Amino acid sequence: MAGRLAEEEPERAYKHARAARRLASRVGVVREAAGIAAYHAGEWAEALAELRAARRLSAGDVSYLPVMVDCERGLGRPERALELVKSPEAQNLDPMGRVELRIVESGVRRDLGQYDAAVVTLQIPELRDRRLRPWSARLFYAYADALAEAGRQEEASDWFARAAAADRDGDTDAAERYAELEGLHIIDTEDGDVEDAGAEETGTEEAGTEEAGTEEAGTGGSDVEEPSAEAAGAEEGGVEGADSEDEAGPGDVPAAEGAPATGIAFKAADPEVPETSGEDAPDVPAVFLEPKPAEGERPPDAG
C-alpha cells in the first residue's frame, strides 16, 4: 500500500509505512518501504534512519544509496552527502543507480556554489548514449538544469528540448522550461480552450453577418422615403437646363421641342446626289441654244 501511494499521496503512504514498521520492525523490506515513504513525504531525518536500518538488515544493500545522499542534502549537510558519494559502496551500484547518484551529486555541487563542477559531474558516457534509456529523461533534465544554473542558457535550452523528447510519460517539466528559455507559449489543446475560442470567433462572425443582413433588409424596406415623380422631374429639368445653357455655343443649333436632353437638335442630312462620270454618259448630239434677247434689244445681224 505504501509503495502504491508513495508518489500520489505521500503523507498517506507514510502513515501506512509507519504502521507496518510497528508490526515488523525487524524486516529489511518493511524498513526500506518506511524510508522511501518518509523520503517522499519530505521527512529527511526519518528517511535516512530507516534506510540505514534497512541496509543493515538486508546485508548491505546499496540500491537506495542515492536516496540517502539526497536525504543528507535535504538536511543541509552537503559534505556528508559527498562522503557517501565517494564511499566504496557506490561502486557496487547498477547503471541506473550510478546515474541517479551522479544526478544527486550534481545537485550537491550546486548547493555548494560549484556550478561548473555540477555540469562536469553529469558529463558521463550515459549522457551521450544515442539510445533511449530509462534514465535518459532525468539525466538530460538534470544536465540542462545545471547548465542553466551555470549561465549557459543556449546549451540549457538544447538539453531541455532533448529531455522533453525523451520524457514520454511527462514526469518532468522539460517542455515548459524549454518554452520559457525560448520565449514560447505552450497551448494545451486537451483542455478544449482552443476549440472554445474558435467557436466564439465563429459565432461572432455569424452574428456580424446576420446584423449586416438586417441592415441591408432595412435599406430596401418601406421605411426609406423615395423622391416623388414631380421632384425627380424638377431635378432632371434643372440639370438638363443648366447643361444646355452651359454647353450651347454660337454655332450650335438652338434646342427645339422634342430635343434630346443635351439641348442639341440634329437635322436630317441633305439627300445625296449621285455623281455621274463622263464615261457612263450616253453619246447624243449636243444642241446649243442661243440666249433669248431681252425686250428692246435687237438680235445681232447674222453674218
GUTILO-433742 format. One record per residue: residue number from 1; x, y, z of N, C-alpha, C, O in turn; residue in one letter. Coordinates in steps of 0.2 Angstrom, whole numbers, plus 2048, in hexadecimal, padded with zeros to 3 digits. Last residue first. Example, Ala and Ser with C-alpha at 12.3 -4.5 7.8 and 13.67 -1.06 7.14 Angstrom:
<lummars>
   num   n_u   n_v   n_w   ca_u   ca_v   ca_w   c_u   c_v   c_w   o_u   o_v   o_w   residu
     2   840   7F5   823    844    7FB    824   840   800   827   843   806   828        s
     1   842   7E4   827    83E    7EA    827   842   7F0   827   847   7EF   82A        a
</lummars>
This chain:
<lummars>
   num   n_u   n_v   n_w   ca_u   ca_v   ca_w   c_u   c_v   c_w   o_u   o_v   o_w   residu
   303   787   9B3   545    78C    9B5    540   78C   9B0   53B   791   9B0   537        g
   302   778   9BA   54B    77C    9B4    549   781   9B5   544   77F   9B8   53F        a
   301   778   9C7   556    777    9C5    54F   77B   9BE   54E   781   9BD   551        d
   300   771   9C4   566    777    9C6    562   776   9C3   55B   773   9BE   55A        p
   299   761   9CA   56B    766    9C4    56A   76B   9C6   565   76A   9CA   561        p
   298   75F   9D8   575    75E    9D5    56F   763   9CF   56E   769   9CF   571        r
   297   756   9DB   584    75C    9D9    581   75B   9D6   57A   756   9D2   579        e
   296   749   9DC   589    74C    9E2    587   753   9E1   584   756   9E5   581        g
   295   74B   9CE   595    747    9D3    591   74A   9D9   590   74E   9DC   594        e
   294   759   9C3   591    755    9C7    595   750   9CC   591   751   9CD   58B        a
   293   75A   9B4   588    75C    9BB    589   757   9BE   58D   751   9BC   58E        p
   292   75F   9A4   58E    75A    9A8    58C   75B   9B0   58D   75D   9B2   593        k
   291   76E   99D   588    76A    9A0    58D   765   9A4   58A   766   9A7   585        p
   290   76D   98E   57E    76F    995    57F   76B   998   585   766   996   586        e
   289   772   97D   582    76D    982    581   770   989   583   774   98A   587        l
   288   779   96F   57C    77B    976    57F   775   97A   57E   774   97C   578        f
   287   77A   95E   57E    776    964    57B   777   96A   57F   777   96A   585        v
   286   783   950   57A    783    956    57E   77F   95B   57A   780   95D   574        a
   285   77E   93F   577    780    946    574   77F   94B   579   779   94C   57C        p
   284   783   933   583    77E    936    580   781   93D   57D   786   940   57F        v
   283   788   926   58C    78B    92A    586   785   92D   582   783   929   57D        d
   282   785   927   59D    784    924    597   787   929   591   787   92F   592        p
   281   792   925   5AA    78D    929    5A7   78C   926   5A0   790   924   59C        a
   280   79D   91E   5B0    796    91A    5B0   791   91E   5AC   78B   91C   5AB        d
   279   7A7   927   5B0    7A8    920    5AC   7A1   91D   5AB   7A0   91A   5A6        e
   278   7A4   931   5B8    7A4    932    5B0   7A4   92C   5AD   7A2   92B   5A7        g
   277   79B   92D   5C6    7A1    92E    5C3   7A0   92E   5BB   79B   92B   5B9        s
   276   791   933   5D3    792    92F    5CC   798   931   5C9   79A   937   5C9        t
   275   78D   932   5E4    791    935    5DF   792   930   5D9   792   92A   5D9        e
   274   77D   934   5EB    782    92F    5E8   786   933   5E3   784   936   5DF        p
   273   77B   93D   5F9    77A    93D    5F1   77F   939   5EF   785   93A   5EF        v
   272   773   93A   608    779    93A    604   777   939   5FD   773   936   5FB        e
   271   769   945   611    76A    93F    60D   770   940   609   772   945   606        p
   270   770   94B   621    76D    94D    61A   76E   946   616   773   942   617        d
   269   76B   944   631    770    946    62C   76D   947   625   768   944   623        a
   268   761   94C   63C    762    947    638   767   949   633   767   94F   631        a
   267   768   953   64B    764    954    645   766   94E   641   76B   94B   641        k
   266   767   953   65D    76A    950    657   766   950   651   760   94E   651        f
   265   768   95E   66A    764    95B    665   768   959   65F   76C   95C   65C        a
   264   76D   95D   67A    770    95E    674   76B   95A   66F   76A   954   670        i
   263   76A   95A   687    768    961    685   76A   962   67E   76A   967   67B        g
   262   76C   94E   68D    772    952    68D   770   959   68A   774   95E   68A        t
   261   760   947   68C    762    94A    693   768   94F   692   769   953   696        a
   260   759   94B   67C    75C    947    681   75E   94B   687   75F   951   687        p
   259   74A   954   678    751    953    678   754   94E   67D   750   94D   682        a
   258   73D   956   678    73F    94F    677   746   94F   676   749   949   674        g
   257   73F   966   672    73B    962    675   73D   95B   673   73F   959   66D        e
   256   751   96B   671    74A    96B    66F   746   966   673   749   963   677        a
   255   75F   975   674    75B    96F    676   754   970   673   751   976   674        a
   254   769   97C   667    765    97D    66D   761   977   66E   75F   973   669        p
   253   779   976   662    772    976    660   76E   977   666   76E   973   66B        v
   252   788   97F   664    783    979    666   77C   97B   663   77A   981   663        d
   251   791   989   663    78F    985    65D   78A   980   65E   789   97C   65A        g
   250   792   98E   670    78F    992    66B   78D   98E   665   788   990   661        p
   249   78C   981   67B    791    986    679   78E   98A   673   788   988   671        g
   248   787   978   68A    785    97B    683   78A   981   682   78C   985   686        a
   247   78B   974   696    78E    971    691   78C   974   68A   790   973   685        e
   246   783   97B   6A0    78A    97B    6A0   78E   979   69A   793   97C   698        d
   245   776   979   69C    779    980    69C   780   980   69C   784   984   698        e
   244   775   96B   69D    774    96E    697   777   975   696   77A   977   691        s
   243   778   969   6AB    77C    966    6A6   77C   96A   69F   781   96B   69C        d
   242   76D   96F   6B0    774    972    6B2   779   970   6AD   77D   973   6AA        a
   241   763   967   6AC    763    96E    6AA   76A   971   6AB   76C   975   6A6        g
   240   766   95B   6B2    766    95B    6AB   767   963   6A9   76B   964   6A4        e
   239   764   95F   6BF    76B    95C    6BD   76B   95D   6B6   770   95F   6B3        v
   238   757   962   6BF    75C    967    6C1   762   965   6BF   766   969   6BD        g
   237   751   956   6BB    750    95C    6B7   755   961   6B9   758   964   6B5        g
   236   754   94D   6C6    757    94C    6C0   756   952   6BB   75B   953   6B8        e
   235   74D   954   6D1    754    953    6D1   757   952   6CA   75C   955   6C8        e
   234   740   952   6CC    743    959    6CD   74B   959   6CD   74E   95D   6CA        a
   233   73F   945   6CC    73F    948    6C6   742   94F   6C6   745   951   6C2        g
   232   740   942   6DA    745    93F    6D5   745   943   6CE   74A   944   6CC        a
   231   734   949   6DE    73B    94B    6E0   740   948   6DC   745   94C   6DA        a
   230   72B   941   6D7    72B    948    6D6   732   94B   6D8   736   94E   6D4        e
   229   72C   935   6DD    72E    935    6D6   72F   93D   6D4   733   93E   6D0        a
   228   735   935   6ED    72F    935    6E9   731   936   6E2   737   938   6E0        s
   227   742   92B   6F4    740    931    6F2   73A   930   6ED   739   92B   6E9        p
   226   73E   920   702    740    921    6FB   73E   927   6F9   739   929   6FA        e
   225   743   91C   712    73E    920    70E   742   921   707   747   923   707        e
   224   743   90D   71A    747    912    717   743   915   712   740   912   70E        v
   223   73B   903   71F    73C    909    723   740   90E   720   740   914   722        d
   222   739   8F8   717    735    8FE    715   736   904   71A   733   909   719        s
   221   74A   8F2   713    743    8F2    715   73F   8F8   714   742   8FC   710        g
   220   758   8F2   710    753    8F1    70A   74C   8F1   70C   748   8EF   708        g
   219   75D   8F4   71D    75F    8F9    717   75A   8F8   712   757   8FD   70F        t
   218   75A   8E9   724    757    8EF    725   758   8F4   720   754   8F8   71F        g
   217   762   8DF   71D    75B    8DE    71D   757   8E5   71E   753   8E7   71B        a
   216   76E   8E4   722    76D    8E4    71B   765   8E3   71A   763   8E7   715        e
   215   76D   8E1   72F    76E    8E8    72D   76C   8E9   726   769   8ED   723        e
   214   76C   8D3   72F    767    8D7    732   767   8DE   72F   762   8E1   72E        t
   213   779   8D0   72B    773    8CE    727   76D   8D2   729   769   8D4   725        g
   212   781   8D4   735    782    8D8    72F   77C   8D6   72A   779   8DB   727        a
   211   77D   8CC   73F    77B    8D3    740   77C   8D6   739   778   8DB   738        e
   210   781   8C0   73A    77A    8C0    73A   778   8C8   73B   773   8CA   738        e
   209   78F   8C2   73A    78C    8C1    734   784   8C2   734   781   8C5   730        t
   208   791   8C3   748    792    8C9    744   78F   8C8   73D   78D   8CD   73A        g
   207   78E   8B6   74B    78A    8BB    74E   78B   8C1   74A   786   8C5   748        a
   206   798   8AF   745    792    8AE    743   78D   8B3   745   788   8B5   741        e
   205   7A3   8B4   74D    7A3    8B6    746   79C   8B4   743   799   8B8   73F        e
   204   7A0   8AF   759    7A0    8B6    758   7A0   8B8   751   79C   8BD   74F        t
   203   7A1   8A1   757    79B    8A4    758   79A   8AB   758   795   8AE   755        g
   202   7AF   8A0   754    7AA    89F    74F   7A3   8A2   750   7A0   8A4   74C        t
   201   7B4   8A4   760    7B5    8A8    75B   7B0   8A7   755   7AE   8AC   752        e
   200   7AF   899   768    7AD    8A0    76A   7AE   8A5   764   7AA   8A9   762        e
   199   7B6   88F   762    7AE    88F    762   7AC   896   763   7A7   898   760        a
   198   7C3   892   766    7C1    892    75E   7B9   892   75E   7B7   895   759        g
   197   7C2   890   773    7C4    897    770   7C2   897   769   7BF   89C   767        a
   196   7BF   883   774    7BA    888    777   7BC   88F   774   7B7   892   772        d
   195   7CB   87E   76F    7C5    87C    76C   7BF   881   76E   7BC   884   76A        e
   194   7D4   882   778    7D5    884    772   7CE   883   76E   7CC   888   76A        v
   193   7D0   87B   784    7D0    883    784   7D0   885   77D   7CD   88A   77B        d
   192   7D1   86E   786    7CB    870    782   7CB   878   781   7C6   87B   77F        g
   191   7DB   868   78C    7D6    86B    791   7D0   86E   78C   7CB   870   78F        d
   190   7E3   863   783    7DF    85E    786   7DA   862   78A   7D4   85E   78B        e
   189   7EC   86D   77F    7E6    86C    77B   7E1   867   77E   7DB   866   77C        t
   188   7F4   879   786    7F2    872    788   7EB   871   784   7E6   874   786        d
   187   801   882   780    7FA    881    780   7F8   87A   781   7FA   876   77D        i
   186   80F   88A   785    80D    884    784   805   884   785   803   886   78A        i
   185   819   896   77E    813    895    782   810   88F   780   80F   88E   77A        h
   184   82B   89B   780    825    898    77C   81F   898   781   820   898   787        l
   183   838   89F   783    833    8A4    783   82D   8A2   77F   829   8A6   77C        g
   182   841   895   785    841    897    77F   83B   89D   77E   83B   89F   778        e
   181   840   893   793    846    895    791   846   898   78A   849   89D   788        l
   180   833   88E   793    834    894    797   83B   897   794   83B   89D   794        e
   179   834   882   78C    82F    888    789   831   88E   78D   831   894   78A        a
   178   83C   87B   794    83E    87D    78E   83A   883   78B   83D   887   788        y
   177   833   87A   79F    839    87D    7A0   83C   87F   799   83F   885   799        r
   176   829   872   799    827    879    79C   82E   87D   79D   82E   883   79B        e
   175   82F   866   796    82C    86A    791   82B   871   793   82C   876   78F        a
   174   833   862   7A3    838    864    79E   835   868   799   838   86D   797        a
   173   82D   85E   7AF    82B    864    7AC   830   866   7A7   831   86C   7A6        d
   172   82B   84C   7B0    82F    852    7B1   82B   858   7AD   827   857   7A9        t
   171   823   842   7AB    825    842    7B3   828   848   7B4   829   84A   7BA        d
   170   81D   83E   79F    81C    844    7A2   81E   845   7A9   81A   848   7AD        g
   169   820   832   799    81B    832    79E   819   839   7A1   815   839   7A5        d
   168   82B   835   791    825    833    78E   81F   833   792   819   833   790        r
   167   838   83E   790    833    83D    795   82C   83B   792   828   83F   791        d
   166   83F   841   785    840    83A    788   83B   839   78D   83A   833   78F        a
   165   83B   84E   782    83A    848    77D   83B   841   780   838   83D   77E        a
   164   83F   854   78D    838    854    78B   837   84F   786   832   84B   787        a
   163   84D   853   78C    84A    850    791   842   84F   790   83F   84A   792        a
   162   84F   85A   780    851    853    780   84D   850   786   84B   84A   785        r
   161   84C   867   786    848    864    780   849   85D   77F   845   859   77E        a
   160   856   868   78F    84F    868    791   84A   865   78C   846   861   78D        f
   159   861   869   787    860    863    78B   859   863   78E   857   85D   78F        w
   158   85E   876   781    85F    870    77D   85E   86A   781   85B   865   77E        d
   157   85E   87E   78C    858    87E    788   859   878   784   854   874   783        s
   156   86C   87D   790    866    87B    795   860   87A   791   85C   875   792        a
   155   872   884   786    873    87C    787   86E   879   78B   86B   874   78A        e
   154   86D   890   789    86C    88D    783   86D   886   783   869   882   780        e
   153   872   893   796    86B    893    795   869   88F   78E   865   88B   78E        q
   152   87B   891   7A2    87C    88F    79B   875   88E   798   873   888   797        r
   151   87B   894   7AF    87B    899    7AB   87C   898   7A4   87C   89C   79F        g
   150   87B   889   7B8    881    88C    7B6   881   892   7B1   886   894   7B0        a
   149   86D   886   7B8    870    889    7BE   877   88C   7BD   879   891   7C0        e
   148   86D   880   7AB    869    887    7AC   86C   88A   7B3   86D   890   7B3        a
   147   874   875   7AE    877    87A    7A9   873   881   7AA   876   886   7A9        l
   146   86C   86E   7B7    872    871    7B9   875   876   7B4   879   87A   7B6        a
   145   861   86C   7AE    860    870    7B4   867   873   7B7   867   879   7B9        d
   144   867   863   7A5    864    86A    7A3   863   86E   7A9   865   874   7A8        a
   143   869   858   7AE    86F    85C    7AA   86D   863   7A8   871   867   7A8        y
   142   85C   855   7B2    861    857    7B7   867   85B   7B4   869   860   7B6        a
   141   857   851   7A5    854    857    7A9   859   859   7AE   85A   85F   7AE        y
   140   85F   846   7A2    85F    84C    79E   85D   852   7A1   85F   858   7A0        f
   139   85C   83E   7AD    863    840    7AC   863   846   7A7   867   84B   7A9        l
   138   84E   83B   7AB    850    83F    7B1   857   841   7B0   859   847   7B3        r
   137   84E   835   79E    84A    83C    79F   84D   83F   7A5   84E   845   7A5        a
   136   856   82A   7A0    858    82F    79B   855   836   79D   858   83B   79D        s
   135   854   81E   7A7    856    824    7AB   857   82A   7A6   859   830   7A9        w
   134   850   815   79E    84B    817    7A3   84D   81D   7A7   849   820   7AA        p
   133   856   81B   78E    857    817    794   851   819   799   84F   81E   798        r
   132   858   81C   77D    854    81E    782   854   819   788   852   813   787        l
   131   868   81D   776    862    819    777   85F   81C   77D   862   81E   782        r
   130   874   824   776    86F    826    771   868   822   771   863   823   76E        r
   129   87B   82B   784    879    825    781   873   827   77C   86F   82B   77D        d
   128   881   836   78A    882    836    783   87F   82F   780   880   82E   77A        r
   127   87F   833   798    87C    839    795   87C   839   78D   878   83C   78A        l
   126   886   828   79B    87F    827    79A   87B   82D   797   876   82D   794        e
   125   893   82D   79D    891    829    797   88A   829   795   888   829   790        p
   124   891   83D   7A5    892    836    7A5   891   833   79E   88D   836   79A        i
   123   890   84A   7AB    892    849    7A4   895   842   7A4   89B   841   7A4        q
   122   88C   84E   7B8    887    84A    7B4   889   849   7AD   886   846   7A9        l
   121   896   855   7BD    895    84F    7C0   890   84B   7BC   890   845   7BC        t
   120   897   861   7B5    89C    85C    7B4   89A   855   7B7   89B   850   7B4        v
   119   88C   868   7BC    88C    866    7B5   890   860   7B3   88E   85C   7B0        v
   118   892   869   7C9    88B    866    7C8   88A   864   7C1   887   85F   7BF        a
   117   89D   871   7C6    89E    86A    7C8   898   866   7C7   898   860   7C6        a
   116   896   87D   7C3    89A    87A    7BE   89B   872   7BF   89B   86E   7BB        d
   115   891   880   7D0    88D    87F    7CA   890   87B   7C4   88D   877   7C1        y
   114   892   87F   7DF    897    87C    7DA   893   87B   7D4   892   875   7D2        q
   113   88A   882   7E9    88C    887    7E5   891   885   7E0   894   88A   7DC        g
   112   885   878   7F1    88C    87A    7F3   88E   880   7EF   893   883   7F0        l
   111   87A   874   7E9    879    877    7F0   87F   87A   7F3   87F   87F   7F6        d
   110   881   86F   7DE    87E    875    7DD   87C   878   7E4   87D   87E   7E5        r
   109   886   863   7E4    88A    868    7E2   887   86E   7E1   88A   874   7E2        r
   108   879   85D   7E6    87D    85E    7EC   882   864   7EA   884   868   7EE        v
   107   875   85A   7D9    871    85F    7DD   875   861   7E3   875   867   7E5        g
   106   87F   851   7D5    87F    857    7D2   87B   85C   7D6   87D   862   7D6        s
   105   87B   846   7DE    881    84A    7DF   882   850   7DB   884   855   7DE        e
   104   86F   843   7D7    86F    845    7DE   875   849   7E0   875   84E   7E3        v
   103   875   83E   7CB    870    843    7CB   86F   847   7D2   86F   84D   7D3        i
   102   87D   834   7D0    880    839    7CC   87B   83F   7CC   87D   845   7CD        r
   101   873   82B   7D4    877    82E    7D9   87B   834   7D6   87C   838   7DA        l
   100   86C   827   7C8    869    82B    7CE   86D   82E   7D3   86C   834   7D5        e
    99   877   820   7C2    874    827    7BF   870   82B   7C4   871   831   7C5        v
    98   878   816   7CB    87E    81A    7CA   87B   821   7C7   87E   826   7C9        r
    97   86B   80F   7CA    86D    812    7D0   873   817   7CF   873   81C   7D3        g
    96   86C   80B   7BD    867    80F    7BF   869   813   7C5   868   819   7C6        m
    95   877   802   7BD    877    808    7B9   872   80D   7BB   874   813   7BB        p
    94   879   7FE   7CF    878    7FC    7C8   878   802   7C4   878   808   7C7        d
    93   886   800   7DB    880    802    7D8   87F   7FF   7D1   884   7FF   7CE        l
    92   893   7FE   7E1    88F    7F8    7E0   888   7FA   7DD   883   7F5   7DC        n
    91   898   80A   7E4    89B    806    7DE   897   800   7DC   897   7FE   7D7        q
    90   893   80E   7F0    890    811    7E9   893   80E   7E3   890   80E   7DE        a
    89   89A   808   7FA    894    805    7F8   891   808   7F1   88D   805   7EE        e
    88   8A5   811   7FC    8A6    80B    7F8   89F   808   7F6   89F   804   7F1        p
    87   8A0   822   7FA    8A1    81C    7FE   8A2   816   7F9   89F   816   7F4        s
    86   89D   82E   7F4    8A4    82B    7F3   8A5   825   7F7   8AB   822   7F7        k
    85   890   831   7F8    891    830    7F1   898   82C   7F0   899   828   7EB        v
    84   892   832   806    88F    82C    804   890   82B   7FC   890   825   7FA        l
    83   899   83F   805    89C    839    808   899   832   806   89C   82D   804        e
    82   88F   847   800    895    845    7FC   899   83F   7FF   89C   83C   7FB        l
    81   887   848   80C    884    845    806   88A   843   801   88A   83E   7FE        a
    80   88F   84E   814    88E    847    816   88B   844   810   88C   83E   80F        r
    79   88F   85B   80E    895    857    80E   894   850   810   898   84C   80D        e
    78   881   85F   80E    884    85D    808   88B   859   809   88C   855   805        p
    77   875   85F   818    87C    85D    819   87F   85A   813   880   854   812        r
    76   868   862   818    86D    868    818   873   865   819   877   869   81C        g
    75   85F   858   816    860    85A    81D   865   860   81E   867   862   823        l
    74   85F   856   809    859    859    80C   85A   85C   813   857   861   815        g
    73   86C   84F   809    86B    856    805   865   859   808   866   85F   809        r
    72   868   844   80F    86D    848    812   86D   84F   80F   86E   854   812        e
    71   85F   83F   805    85C    841    80C   861   845   80F   860   84A   813        c
    70   867   83C   7FB    862    842    7FA   85F   844   801   85E   84A   802        d
    69   86D   831   800    871    837    7FE   86D   83D   7FE   86E   843   800        v
    68   863   829   800    866    82B    806   86A   831   805   86A   835   80A        m
    67   860   827   7F3    85B    82A    7F7   85E   82C   7FE   85C   832   800        v
    66   86C   820   7EF    86A    827    7EC   865   82B   7F0   866   831   7F1        p
    65   86A   814   7F6    86F    818    7F8   86E   820   7F5   86F   824   7F8        l
    64   862   809   7F3    85F    810    7F5   864   815   7F7   862   819   7FB        y
    63   86A   7FF   7F1    866    801    7EB   863   808   7ED   861   80C   7E8        s
    62   872   7F8   7F9    874    7FF    7F8   86F   802   7F2   871   807   7F0        v
    61   871   7ED   806    86E    7EF    800   86F   7F6   7FF   86E   7FA   803        d
    60   877   7E6   812    87A    7EB    80E   878   7ED   807   87C   7EE   803        g
    59   86D   7DD   817    874    7DB    815   877   7DF   810   87A   7DD   80C        a
    58   861   7E3   81B    861    7DF    814   868   7DE   812   86A   7DD   80C        s
    57   863   7E9   827    85F    7E3    827   860   7DF   820   85E   7D9   820        l
    56   86B   7F4   823    86E    7EF    827   86A   7E9   827   86D   7E3   828        r
    55   862   7FA   81A    868    7F8    817   86C   7F3   81C   86F   7EE   81A        r
    54   858   7FE   823    856    7F9    81E   85D   7F6   81B   85D   7F0   819        a
    53   85E   807   82B    85C    801    82E   85B   7FC   829   85D   7F6   82A        a
    52   860   811   821    866    80E    824   864   808   827   868   803   827        r
    51   852   814   81F    856    811    819   85D   80E   81C   85F   809   819        l
    50   84E   81A   82B    84B    814    829   84F   810   823   850   80A   823        e
    49   856   825   82B    857    820    830   854   81A   82E   857   814   82F        a
    48   852   82C   820    859    82A    820   85A   825   825   85E   820   824        l
    47   845   82F   823    846    82B    81D   84D   828   81E   84E   822   81C        a
    46   846   837   82E    843    830    82F   845   82C   829   846   826   82A        e
    45   84C   842   828    850    83F    82D   84D   838   82E   851   833   82F        a
    44   842   846   81E    849    844    81C   84D   840   821   850   83B   820        w
    43   834   845   819    836    844    820   83E   841   81F   83F   83B   81F        e
    42   82D   846   80D    832    84C    80F   834   84B   816   837   850   819        g
    41   826   83C   808    822    841    80C   827   847   80F   824   84B   812        a
    40   830   835   802    82B    838    7FE   827   83D   802   824   842   7FF        h
    39   836   830   80D    83A    834    809   835   838   804   836   83E   803        y
    38   82D   828   813    82F    82E    817   832   833   812   832   839   813        a
    37   82D   81E   809    827    822    80B   828   828   80E   825   82D   80D        a
    36   83A   819   80B    838    81C    804   831   820   805   831   826   803        i
    35   839   814   818    83E    819    816   83C   81D   810   83C   823   80F        g
    34   82F   80A   817    82E    810    81C   833   815   81A   831   81B   81A        a
    33   836   801   80E    82F    805    80C   82E   80B   811   82C   810   80E        a
    32   840   7FD   817    842    801    811   83B   805   80E   83C   80A   80C        e
    31   839   7F7   821    83D    7FD    823   83F   801   81C   83F   807   81C        r
    30   834   7EC   819    82F    7F1    81D   833   7F7   81E   830   7FD   81D        v
    29   840   7E6   815    83B    7E9    810   837   7EE   813   835   7F3   810        v
    28   845   7E1   822    849    7E6    81E   844   7EA   819   845   7F0   818        g
    27   83D   7E0   831    83D    7DD    82A   840   7E3   826   83D   7E9   826        v
    26   83B   7E4   83E    841    7E0    83C   841   7DE   835   846   7DA   834        r
    25   82E   7EA   83F    834    7EE    83F   83B   7EB   83D   840   7EE   83C        s
    24   820   7E7   83C    826    7E3    83A   82C   7E7   839   82E   7E9   834        a
    23   817   7F0   842    815    7E9    842   81B   7E5   840   81C   7DF   843        l
    22   81D   7FD   840    81B    7FB    847   81A   7F3   847   81B   7F0   84C        r
    21   81D   7FD   832    824    7FC    836   822   7FA   83D   826   7F7   840        r
    20   810   7FE   82F    813    7F8    82D   81A   7F7   831   81B   7F2   833        a
    19   80E   80C   833    80A    806    836   80D   7FF   835   80E   7FB   839        a
    18   817   812   82A    818    812    832   814   80D   835   817   80A   83A        r
    17   810   810   81E    817    80D    81F   819   80D   827   81C   808   829        a
    16   804   817   820    804    810    81F   80B   80C   820   80B   807   824        h
    15   80A   824   821    806    821    826   806   81A   826   807   816   82B        k
    14   810   825   814    814    825    81A   810   822   820   814   81F   824        y
    13   804   825   80C    809    820    80B   80E   81F   811   80F   81A   814        a
    12   7FF   831   810    7FB    82B    811   800   825   811   7FF   821   815        r
    11   809   83A   80A    808    83A    812   804   834   814   805   831   819        e
    10   809   837   7FC    80F    835    801   80D   835   808   810   831   80C        p
     9   800   832   7F1    7FE    835    7F7   804   833   7FC   803   82E   800        e
     8   808   830   7E5    802    834    7E5   800   836   7EB   7FE   83C   7EC        e
     7   814   829   7EA    815    82F    7E5   80E   833   7E5   80F   839   7E5        e
     6   80F   81F   7F3    815    823    7F4   815   829   7F0   817   82F   7F3        a
     5   805   816   7F1    803    81C    7F3   809   821   7F3   808   827   7F5        l
     4   80C   80A   7EF    807    80C    7EA   805   813   7EB   804   817   7E6        r
     3   814   808   7FB    817    809    7F4   812   80C   7EF   815   810   7EB        g
     2   80A   806   804    80E    80C    805   811   80D   7FE   812   813   7FC        a
     1   804   7FA   800    800    800    800   804   806   800   803   80B   7FC        m
</lummars>
